[in-house]
Amino acid sequence: MNKIKIIIATVALLSINVLSQSTDVTKEPGYVDFGDFTVFENSTKVTEVILDEDLLSALATMSDENDPNIMSILNGIKLVKANVYEISDENKDLLRKRINEIDSKLTNSNWKRIIKTRSEEEMANVYIKLNNDKKIVGLAVTNFEKDGEAAFVNIVGNIDLATIGKLGKKFGIPHLGDVKHEKEN
């Protein structure tokens, strides 16, 4: 779960470099509706991050261009949304069911699952959405750790996996560092 937290924190902190215009992000092909999370709001630990275009644009006007490589990762991002809930005896079955429903929904609607992990302790999925030009326009991550947390992450916009892979190497995030772009093969 620490990998997910690092990704969320990195994207959130570095998103101040993104310049964008406001649109209805729910109409974007990379947007995922994870459903209503109000049933989980009473969990002991809850983290919610929502960085939309308006907020990203406002933050960008206050920031310095500290790292052009990070800026290139975030260029074109329209939304970063993450919901993380501590798993308890009361919510574990509902959270596991929600992840399975999302998995079914995404695999049946032209999302490509690029990572799948299943064990007694954990299940995780990473999906990408491609546009007609075979460019990535959405990234979705679901993760469930039996005695930990459940996470739902959606990044909407133009996403370059090669650049995200470099970010993974920079921060020591397994799997992301192994992602290669077609031009690097």
MOQUIHU-V998990 format. One record per helix or strand of 3 or more residues. SS is the DSSP state (2 for helix, 1 for strand). FROM is the first residue (numbers start at 0). TO is the last residue. Records with the same first field share a line. If there is no record, write none. Layout:
SS->FROM-TO + FROM-TO
//
This chain:
2->1-16 + 24-26 + 37-39 + 52-61 + 67-73 + 91-106 + 160-170 + 175-177 + 181-183
1->45-51 + 76-85 + 110-117 + 121-129 + 135-144 + 148-158
//
